[in-house]
């Protein structure tokens, strides 16, 4: 990313042949850490080689914090006014949208200039569904299952660690190859690369596994969102497999006091029972050392088929 010219609080840069005007680079978006917008852009620029494959062909929902993590924020699904013409968008049906729209023009991130443009909009958090859209997929294709492990205070990510291992063992027994990451906030997420022809099966399967864990470990796990059930337990949230739902992308920043990141883990780390939390600087160092620990979800060789038979046997002990 090369600077071409600067005027006032704006600078024009060339990013892989695209000209972008960046503004307010010194504006602090993480006050506790003193982490400014320029550092957000720098992080997304440097993490792009491992992040971009996880965003490819996925309609994006962003969470924008124009006045920093302590200020007001908003979710944005529809491509914002002024979206550059070179940014790919995909019009998709969304019946029942809160904005009374029948369709939304989603941004689909393809390259580094797209990330830099979004970071300049203070789009700190990047959220994606568990399916992809054409053209690379011939039709919308569900290719992931996700389990969001959300601790109910005073439980923490330490309790999530134990649940993650229990869940991994069930998934491996069913022939899958799960991977884990921190949410970048309080909990942890376990994702599974799959092949699936029925977009409803992942939610059904995930719900059955969550309920099985709840039955086996009622002292530790809850599969229902009722607040009164959650203190000191881990909610195994299976609902993010609904095609309308999204999950924070690996390597996305989170809007916490520190610039924490949703960070891929080894299974030794995921099961360590430690208070795992990684900042942008930590993650850049980890990627330099380990590469993409979440690459398994992109590997078709690790993509097992989810079938009605798998779902039918999911509750067997």
N, C-alpha and C positions, 0 to 999 in steps of 0.2 A: 504494500500500500504506500504509494508515493504522494507526498504533498505537492500540489501544483501552485496554489496561491492562497493567501490568507488576507482577510479583511475583518477588522474588529474581532468579534468572538466567533467568526466563522472561518473555516478552512475548506478549500476545494482539494479533493484527493482523487487519484486515479487508482481504482481497484480492479485489476484484471481487465483493463480497457473500459471500465465504466467510470464516469465522472460523478462524484458524490460531493455534496456540500454538507459538511459536518459542523455542528454548532455547540456552543457551551461545553466544550471539552473539559473545562476545569470545574464544572458544576458537580458538587459532591452528591452522589446518589445513595451512598451508604455512610451516613454521618459518623456512626460509632467507629468505623474503620478508616474514615477519610478517603474512601474509594470513589473516584470521580468517573464521570461519563467516559472520558478518554480511556480510563483503565478498563471499563466495561467493553468498549470497542476493541481495545488491545487484546483482552481475554478471548473474545469471540473470534477475533482474527487468528489468534495462535492456536485455538482449540479446533478450528474449522476442519482440519483434515480428518479428525475422528468423529466430529459432530455431524458433518454434512451427510454421511451415509445413513444416519439414523433419522434424518429429516426427509430424505429423498422420497418423493411421491406421497408424502403424508400431508393432508390439509392441516394448516397450522392455526392454533389459537395462541395468542400472546397475552401476557399480563404486563401492562405498561404502567410505569411509575414516573411520570414526567417531573415530579418534584421530590423524587427519592423515596426510599423505602418507608420513611416516616410520614409520607404524604398520601394524598388520595391516589387510588389506582383504579384501573378498569380493564376488564377482559375485552379483547378485540378479536372477533372471528372474521368479520367482513374486511376486505382489503381497504385500507384507509384512503381517503381522498388524497390525491397526489402520488399514489403508488406509481413508481416508474414503469414505463411501458415494457421494459426488459424483465421485470419481475413476473414470474409465471403465476397465474391465478387459475382457479378451477371452480366453476359454478356447480354447486351441488344442492340437491333438494334437502330442505330442513323443515318439514311440516311441523307445526306446533312451536316454532321459534318464539322466544320471548319478545322479539321485535315484530311479530306478526308477518314475517317474511316466509315465502315459500321456498326461496333459494338464498344461498349465501355465496359470495365470491371470495373463496379462501385464497390466501397466499400459500404457495407451495415452494419451499426454499430449495434451490438447486445449486447455488454457488456462493462463493465468498462475498461478492458484492451484495447479495440479498441479506446476508447476516449483518454486514456493516450498516446497511441501510436501516435494518430493524433495531440494531443497538443504538443508533443515533436517535431513534424514536423513544429511547428508554424502555424498549421491550425487553425487560430483564428476564422474564420467564417464558420459556417456549414449551408448549403443550401439544401433544400429538395423539391421534387415535391408534388403535391396534390394527389398522388396515391401510392399504395403499390404493392409490387411484391411477388410472391410465395417464400417460401413454406407456410407461414401462411395464405396467401390469395391463393385460388386455381388458380386464374389468376390475372393479373394486375387489380387493383380495384381502381377506383377514389372514394375517400371518403371525400374529402374536397373541398370547394370553398373558395378562398381568394380574398379580396379586399385590395389593397395596396394604402393607402392614403398618397400622396406625395405632400407636400406644396411647392408652387412656391414663392420664396422670393418676398416681405417681409413677406408673410404668414409663419406661424410656426405650430407646433403641436397644438397650441391653436385653429386654424381654423380647423385642422383635427378633433378635439374633437367634434365640432358642426356637421361635416359631418358624423362622426361615429354614432352619435345618430340618425340622419336622416336615415342612412343606416340600423341601427339596427331595427328601427320601420318598415321599408319596409320588412325586412327579417322575423321578427316576424309575420307580417300580412300574410306572405306566409307560415307560419307554421314551420319556422326554429328556431334554438337555437344558435344564433351567440355568439362568444366570441371575445375579443379585446386584443391587446398587442401593446406596442410600437415597432417600428422597431429597436430601439436601435441607430438609426441614427437621421433623421429629422422628421419622420412621424409616422404613426400608421397603423396597419393592423387589419382587421376584418375577422375572419375565421368562416366557417359554416360546421358542420359535416353533411354529406349527404349519402344517398344510391343512386347509379346512374348506369344504365346499358350502357349508351351512353357517352363515354368520351368527346364528343364534346358539350354536353348540358351545362356543367358548364361555359364554356367561353361565350356561347350564352346568358345564363341567366345573368351572371355578366355584360356583355356588355349592355344589356337592362336596368338593374337597374342603371348602371352608367349614361347612357343617360337620364333616367328618372330624376335622381337627377340633372343633368345638365339643363334639361328643367325647373324643378321646382325652382332651385336656380342658375340661370346663373351668379349671382353676386359672388357666392362662389365656384361653382363646375365646373370642366372641365373633359370631358371623353376622350379627344384626346390629344396626346402627343406633338403636335406642340408647340415649345417653346414660340412663340409669344402669345399663348393663356393662358399661365400659370402664369404670374406674379400676386401675391396676391390672387391666387385661389388654390384650392386643386384638384390635379389630382386623380380621382378615377380610378386607374389602374386595369383593369379587365384582362389584357393580361396574367398575371401569371398563369391563369388557363389552358393555352395551355399545353398539356402534355409534351412538350419539355422544359418548363420553370420551374424555382425553386424560392422558397422564403426562406428568412432566417428563421431558425428554432427557436421556442421559447427557451429561455435560452441561445442562442448562443451569444458569445461575438461579438462586432463589432469593426472594425478598425478605431476608432475615437481617438482624443487626450487622452481622458479618457477611461478606460476599461468599456464602457457602454454595456448594454445587452438588447436584444430583450425581453421585460418584460411583461408577462401577467398582465392584469388589471381587477379590478372590473368595472362594468358599471358605478358606481358612479365616479370612478377615470377617466374612459374614457370620461365621459361627463363633467368633472369638469372645462374644459377650462384652466387648469394649464400647465405650461411648464414642462411636465413630462419627467424625465430622471433618469435612475437608473444604478448604477455601479455594478460590480460583488459583492462587499461587501453588497450593498443594497439588491440585489436579494437573496443572501443567507439568510439574515435576514427575508425578506418577505416570503420565502418558509418555514422557520422555524415557522413563525406566521400563515400563511394562507394556506400552502400546495400548490398544483398545481392549480392555477386559470385558467389554460388552459385545465384542465382535461376533460371538456365537449366535446372536439373534439374526445376523446377516448371512449366516452360512447355511446354504440349502442342504448341505450334507448333515446338518444337525436338526433339520426340520422334520419332525415326526408327524404323521397324519393323525388328526383328531377325528374320530368317527363316532357314530351313535353307539357302537359297541363299547368304545372306551368310556363314554359317558355312563352307559348302563352298568358298568362294573366299577365305577368310581367310588362307591360307598362300601365296597367289600373290605373287610379287615384282613 
